[in-house]
């Protein structure tokens, strides 16, 4: 009897919860949703994605529709500025006290001097003595100076030995543009007045007309 009691006292006490039995395994398809439910879930996800993409696309289109008028307005302004620049280069301003006509600026002197001094004065102004382009330009200048009752040197001289009237740029005078009266001798230069073009000696004192051209690369803004 004593031996048996000792044996049972060595056995660990049995406490509730010391061993846990494994829960019974469930059938393989016990937690699976029905097939129709899975299909509905997939369709719902796809619909949600399409909705998000649609909202993003609408947002982008709305922003573009707002910006489009501003972009078009900018292009219109750019085109207008280009048209003004290419169509009317003569609208660039000439220096103060200079005449503007077509694509040129003209300066009419207020003092008299020899032809060579007149040429030098125009050079200091970044210009040249007048080179008459055509009959229309000649009429404009004659109308501008006809009330001054003076003759004005221009950039035209009679040269030897070829005995031709030549402009200071080396080109020969076109007789359809100018008809020169007076003696044609060595060292004679042309002047214009309100109604005619005449030749005069280089030692004569006259007023003069300078010119410079208007263009986009070198605007006529020099004094």
C-alpha atoms as one frame of an Amber mdcrd trajectory, in Angstrom:
protein
   0.000   0.000   0.000   2.796   2.474   0.734   4.539   1.698  -2.515   1.477
   2.371  -4.571   0.857   5.723  -2.960   4.412   6.814  -3.693   4.031   5.973
  -7.386   0.935   7.970  -7.833   2.418  10.974  -6.036   5.217  11.239  -8.674
   2.821  11.585 -11.568   2.374  15.241 -12.602  -0.932  16.671 -11.592  -3.491
  16.801 -14.280  -4.639  20.317 -14.820  -7.355  21.461 -17.127  -6.060  22.778
 -20.413  -2.577  21.237 -20.082  -3.089  19.463 -23.386  -5.165  20.806 -26.209
  -6.681  18.547 -28.633  -6.304  19.487 -32.326  -9.544  20.829 -33.748 -11.154
  18.610 -36.217 -10.179  19.320 -39.825 -12.817  20.947 -42.012 -13.812  19.816
 -45.437 -11.726  21.392 -48.272 -14.564  23.581 -49.628 -16.132  24.490 -46.299
 -14.988  28.258 -46.482 -15.202  28.803 -50.212 -17.674  31.377 -51.527 -20.118
  30.263 -54.126 -18.901  30.668 -57.697 -21.532  33.263 -58.506 -20.347  35.419
 -55.599 -16.746  35.299 -56.798 -17.808  36.311 -60.288 -19.831  39.220 -58.937
 -16.824  40.360 -56.869 -14.555  40.328 -59.925 -17.081  42.281 -61.967 -17.423
  44.821 -59.163 -13.641  45.326 -59.047 -13.437  45.735 -62.810 -16.313  48.223
 -62.755 -14.610  50.215 -60.007 -11.367  50.387 -62.017 -13.234  51.555 -65.123
 -14.998  54.221 -63.068 -11.695  55.551 -61.719 -10.178  55.632 -65.213 -13.248
  57.431 -66.562 -13.040  60.071 -63.840  -9.332  60.634 -64.570 -10.029  60.987
 -68.303 -12.848  63.469 -67.712 -10.591  65.512 -65.437  -7.861  65.698 -68.108
 -10.372  66.694 -70.808 -11.809  69.410 -68.570  -8.355  70.912 -67.958  -7.571
  70.857 -71.683 -10.870  72.544 -72.503 -10.014  75.349 -70.065  -6.471  75.824
 -71.395  -7.388  75.660 -75.100  -8.822  79.219 -75.384  -5.720  80.657 -73.698
  -3.403  78.789 -76.061  -5.396  79.900 -79.103  -5.354  83.510 -77.885  -1.568
  83.403 -77.510  -1.161  82.085 -81.044  -3.404  84.848 -82.383  -1.324  87.530
 -80.645   1.930  85.993 -81.902   0.613  85.875 -85.466  -0.556  89.497 -85.294
   2.881  90.628 -84.130   4.559  88.658 -86.905   2.244  90.189 -89.495   2.977
  93.692 -88.255   6.720  93.035 -88.317   6.840  91.545 -91.815   4.261  93.757
 -93.515   5.316  97.201 -92.343   9.049  97.551 -91.625   8.782 101.321 -92.307
   6.788 101.728 -89.101  10.020 101.577 -87.142  10.777 105.022 -85.761  13.311
 107.361 -87.311  15.467 109.639 -85.148  13.959 112.913 -84.023  13.839 115.611
 -86.747  14.264 113.012 -89.511  11.671 112.431 -92.242  10.231 108.937 -92.670
   9.185 107.591 -96.052   8.678 103.931 -96.971  11.786 102.133 -95.709  14.067
 105.166 -95.290  14.835 108.032 -92.928  15.904 111.406 -94.342  17.730 114.267
 -92.627  17.602 117.747 -94.196  20.489 119.936 -93.038  19.932 123.418 -91.679
  23.347 124.754 -92.689  25.336 124.965 -95.943  28.706 123.486 -96.844  30.709
 121.909 -99.684  29.799 118.522-101.148  32.712 116.734 -99.436  31.843 118.240
 -96.043  28.241 117.208 -96.582  29.340 113.630 -97.294  31.423 113.587 -94.109
  28.542 114.932 -92.014  26.210 112.162 -93.193  28.882 109.593 -92.321  29.020
 110.918 -88.738  25.273 110.334 -88.481  25.612 106.721 -89.614  24.033 107.641
 -92.942  24.993 108.528 -96.525  24.206 111.370 -98.886  20.861 110.869-100.578
  20.554 108.040-103.128  17.279 108.583-104.983  15.518 105.303-105.596  12.781
 106.270-108.054  10.513 109.077-109.280   8.072 108.621-106.398  10.824 109.136
-103.817  12.102 112.178-105.750   8.634 113.776-105.681   8.314 113.154-101.952
  11.624 114.869-101.224  10.963 117.778-103.579   7.595 118.355-101.880   9.344
 118.259 -98.491  11.938 120.913 -99.405  10.102 123.120-101.908   9.276 125.743
 -99.257  12.926 126.075 -98.205  14.015 127.725-101.493  17.409 126.036-101.388
  19.392 123.502-103.374  20.491 120.341-101.535  23.491 118.138-102.240  22.775
 114.475-103.032  25.140 111.529-103.430  25.623 111.880-107.187  28.724 113.080
-109.050  29.997 113.351-112.628  33.046 111.146-113.081  35.901 111.004-115.586
  37.134 109.369-117.785  33.894 107.392-118.254  31.909 110.673-118.301  28.921
 109.293-116.442  26.860 110.388-113.490  27.406 107.878-110.706  25.994 107.453
-107.236  28.389 107.225-104.302  27.642 103.481-104.035  29.210 103.005-107.504
  26.014 102.496-109.515  25.388 104.482-112.708  22.517 106.967-112.840  19.319
 105.771-114.500  18.181 108.622-116.760  14.566 107.555-116.231  14.857 108.515
-112.560  16.662 111.878-112.836  17.121 114.484-115.543  20.081 116.707-114.676
  20.424 120.223-116.027  23.532 122.421-116.082  27.146 121.913-117.103  28.663
 118.482-116.707  32.363 118.878-115.982  34.914 117.188-113.787  34.266 117.696
-110.085  30.601 118.548-110.519  27.951 117.177-108.203  24.166 117.059-108.297
  21.730 119.051-106.194  17.956 118.884-105.976  15.548 121.715-105.310  11.806
 122.047-105.258  11.399 121.530-109.003  14.660 120.398-110.633  17.979 118.553
-110.404  21.100 120.521-111.366  24.873 120.109-111.452  27.153 122.391-109.415
  30.837 122.809-108.682  32.249 120.999-105.658  33.335 124.315-104.115  29.755
 125.613-103.922  28.039 125.736-100.561  24.623 124.103-100.307  22.529 122.317
 -97.808  22.305 118.525 -98.112  20.099 115.502 -97.462  21.284 112.380 -95.627
  19.516 109.032 -95.684  19.575 105.755 -93.786  17.462 102.669 -94.333  15.018
 101.165 -91.881  15.329  97.428 -91.265  14.680  94.871 -88.499  18.307  94.074
 -87.775  19.501  97.674 -87.337  16.598  99.929 -86.282  16.990 103.583 -87.149
  17.450 104.996 -83.658  20.800 106.754 -83.897  20.920 110.511 -83.351
